[in-house]
Amino acid sequence: MQQLNVIILLQREKFISHLEPISVEEFAYFRRIIHDHAGIALSPEKKIMVASRLAKRLLHYGLQTYGQYCQLLNAGQHPHEFQLMVNILTTNETYFFREPKHFDFLQKQIIKSWRGDNFRLWSAASSTGEESYSIAMLLAEGLGMRKWEIFSSDVNTEVLETARKGIYLIDRLDNMEPSYLNKYCLKGVRTQEGYFRVDEKIRNRVRFEQINLKTALPKALGQFDVIFLRNVLIYFDTETKQDIVQRVISALKPGGYFFISHSETLHSIKTELSMVTPSIYQKLCK
Ligand SMILES: C[S@@+](CC[C@H](N)C(=O)[O-])C[C@H]1O[C@@H](n2cnc3c(N)ncnc32)[C@H](O)[C@@H]1O
């Protein structure tokens, strides 16, 4: 299997080395459409990255130039191709219990004193699901059989598929407590050796749907007690960030909490939020 992967990789490398380099105009085209569609601002330094990520689609269709791929996208004969291109151009890095201070805060400052009747949390750029399942394990510990739910969304359909399956490499456990692995995950055996699956009782509490934060939110989304919007604002320019933050927090209940990454800032963004601690905000009650 490993040998086959190496052969495929070598063939891909050989194919890429024969491609005509992406031109300035072609790169400008991809920059424009991903910005218009998802708000993602690709800097000029991302030219090589874009070319190498898209090369596999050129390989798939046997195309020689990025211009031919642009034409294929516009011709309308492959209606699913646009979404595949969006999937390829998003960056989806994530892991379990990323930024542990957030999980500490959620557990000690929010869940512990929670007195409501249905706790609703939205992971608004959930990628492959590690963030949502980490939160779900905390809620299972803190709220147990009480009513709670996690709604998770992303613009990338491929990561959502992975998230719904809830199967991960054991190597990807990162900051997860061993007791959580025993309680909320099933270790794979035989052909599944090296993988684990998040238990059904946790998976059933988490729903994954496609939402593009650049566009209006679905009417049925409802209001949330907590929203995580972490490690995605870095991909947007200030104008898009303002627009997206405003839209996302419109789904936050007054008094609800809003989490961004420690490496992000809401500096120069106008909101109805007050900072509780760096990267954690609370929506003002009117
Ligand atoms: C780096 S991941 C962050 C995952 C997780 N929140 C974390 O902090 O580990 C960023 C995610 O944002 C998603 N994304 C980018 N633009 C988006 C948009 N306009 N609407 C919804 N999701 C978007 C990407 O597809 C990607 O999965």
The ligand as an SDF file (V2000), in Angstrom:
LIG
                    3D

 27 29  0  0  0  0  0  0  0  0999 V2000
   -7.6170   26.1400    9.8820 C   0  0  0  0  0  0  0  0  0  0  0  0
   -9.2400   25.4920    9.8960 S   0  0  0  0  0  0  0  0  0  0  0  0
   -9.7350   25.8100   11.5840 C   0  0  0  0  0  0  0  0  0  0  0  0
  -10.3770   24.5880   12.2140 C   0  0  0  0  0  0  0  0  0  0  0  0
  -10.7440   24.7500   13.6900 C   0  0  0  0  0  0  0  0  0  0  0  0
  -11.6720   25.8100   13.9080 N   0  0  0  0  0  0  0  0  0  0  0  0
   -9.5180   24.9660   14.5330 C   0  0  0  0  0  0  0  0  0  0  0  0
   -9.3260   26.0470   15.0870 O   0  0  0  0  0  0  0  0  0  0  0  0
   -8.7130   24.0220   14.6670 O   0  0  0  0  0  0  0  0  0  0  0  0
  -10.1320   26.7850    9.0110 C   0  0  0  0  0  0  0  0  0  0  0  0
  -11.4200   26.2730    8.3950 C   0  0  0  0  0  0  0  0  0  0  0  0
  -12.1940   27.4000    7.9550 O   0  0  0  0  0  0  0  0  0  0  0  0
  -12.9160   27.0020    6.8000 C   0  0  0  0  0  0  0  0  0  0  0  0
  -13.3610   28.1970    6.0510 N   0  0  0  0  0  0  0  0  0  0  0  0
  -12.6350   29.0590    5.2980 C   0  0  0  0  0  0  0  0  0  0  0  0
  -13.4160   29.9930    4.7490 N   0  0  0  0  0  0  0  0  0  0  0  0
  -14.6800   29.7280    5.1490 C   0  0  0  0  0  0  0  0  0  0  0  0
  -15.9480   30.3320    4.8900 C   0  0  0  0  0  0  0  0  0  0  0  0
  -16.0730   31.3930    4.1030 N   0  0  0  0  0  0  0  0  0  0  0  0
  -17.0370   29.7840    5.4710 N   0  0  0  0  0  0  0  0  0  0  0  0
  -16.9250   28.6990    6.2730 C   0  0  0  0  0  0  0  0  0  0  0  0
  -15.7670   28.0700    6.5350 N   0  0  0  0  0  0  0  0  0  0  0  0
  -14.6510   28.5850    5.9830 C   0  0  0  0  0  0  0  0  0  0  0  0
  -11.9170   26.1310    6.0400 C   0  0  0  0  0  0  0  0  0  0  0  0
  -12.5440   25.2850    5.1140 O   0  0  0  0  0  0  0  0  0  0  0  0
  -11.2120   25.3950    7.1810 C   0  0  0  0  0  0  0  0  0  0  0  0
  -11.7470   24.1020    7.3780 O   0  0  0  0  0  0  0  0  0  0  0  0
  1  2  1  0
  2  3  1  0
  2 10  1  0
  3  4  1  0
  4  5  1  0
  5  6  1  0
  5  7  1  0
  7  8  2  0
  7  9  1  0
 10 11  1  0
 11 12  1  0
 11 26  1  0
 12 13  1  0
 13 14  1  0
 13 24  1  0
 14 15  1  0
 14 23  1  0
 15 16  2  0
 16 17  1  0
 17 18  1  0
 17 23  2  0
 18 19  1  0
 18 20  2  0
 20 21  1  0
 21 22  2  0
 22 23  1  0
 24 25  1  0
 24 26  1  0
 26 27  1  0
M  CHG  2   2   1   9  -1
M  END
$$$$
